[in-house]
Amino acid sequence: MSFFESPAALSGSNSYFAAMNTHRGFVSLFTVLFDGYSKNIIKGGPGTGKSSLMKKIAAEAQSRGIVCNKYYCSSDTRSLDAVALPQLGKVFLDGTAPHMTDPKYPGASDSIINLGEYWDVGMLRRHTDEIVRLTDSISGEYKRVYALLASAKGAEDAYDLRAAEIFDPKAASEVSKKLIKKHRPQKAGGKVTSKQVCAFGVHGSVCFDSLFEDSQTAYILRDRLCLSHNFFEILCRELLEYGADIEISRIPADEKICSVRIPSCSLLISLPLGSERTGRTLNTERFVNERGAGKIKSELRASAHIGKLAEKEAARILSSIGEMHDELEKYYIEAMDFEKIDDLGTNICSDLFGTPRL
């Protein structure tokens, strides 16, 4: 309802998220995104170099013109959660909590990269009390965040129930069909792929502009009354019934669709999501009975106010979680042998690509 009124826009080619902080708790997309890949699962504590290792692999792949999809951490967007190399059928991913990924076919197609081999155990054990305190505090604070997001979702549900009374699904269906007729996507079986470009974490609400970058034509929704999700549900239904493959992104906290891309005709229909990119405007008020809207505006404002209060407090707690996480990382950073990890990255790149160029 309000998470994406003013998100921070992030630029980055082929950049996405592989998880979401939602009203249901932490939701990982690893299984959906990386099924069929040979998995290289990286284990290690916070600040041990998992993300840096993946960034090195991604940079080497990009320097050779190899397609590389980067999946950033939905809580801390400075870090990577995974790097997928579809042309090679391989993915390198963070297998630690909260993802907790283990090999399905150990040694055959999947492997573990254990960065714990490069830390000073004695140094970490001298800080056991601090590490335990910070780890448990972070875990407890995330529970508060998810409780607040559940509260915000309840307020949104109340908002949506009332707003549905003024929404015209027939008008939304007609617009959807006109878009299909105008842009003529290929009929390919109606497959839905997650291309998550939005996150809500320790740096607030953020969105990558990858879907805009990949699209030749964009329709940007103006959504004053927060009815876009109703339109997106109808649009997706019409597209899938037609047989078009689609890519979707969701608002993380409430998991409502905020972007739909049709790759076969390079068409994007999306909320602005903080992007400065321009496109054709599609106003959701064309699906609204304005006379009816006037009667319920005070009720909508009340529900929206409750939701925004819960969201604001969740954002404050996430910011404090970020500070605790940075403090926790310091204990691991000082205990790591990063030269050996850098050598490890060089060897991995050599195995993957041949002689490293970087």
Secondary structure by P-SEA (a helix, b strand, c coil): cccccccbbbbbccbbbccccccccccccccccccccccbbbbbcccccaaaaaaaaaaaaaaaccbbbbbccccccccccccccccccbbbbbccccccccccccccccccccccccccaaaaaaaaaaaaaaaaaaaaaaaaaaaaaaaaaaaaaaaaaaaaaaccaaaaaaaaaaaaaaaccccccbbbbbbcccccccccbbbbccccccccbbbbbbccccaaaaaaaaaaaaaaaacccccccccccccccccccccccccccccccccccccbbbbcccccaaaaaaacaaaaaaaaaaaaaaaaaaaaaaaaaaaaaaaaaaaaaaacaaaaaaaaaaaaaaaccccccc
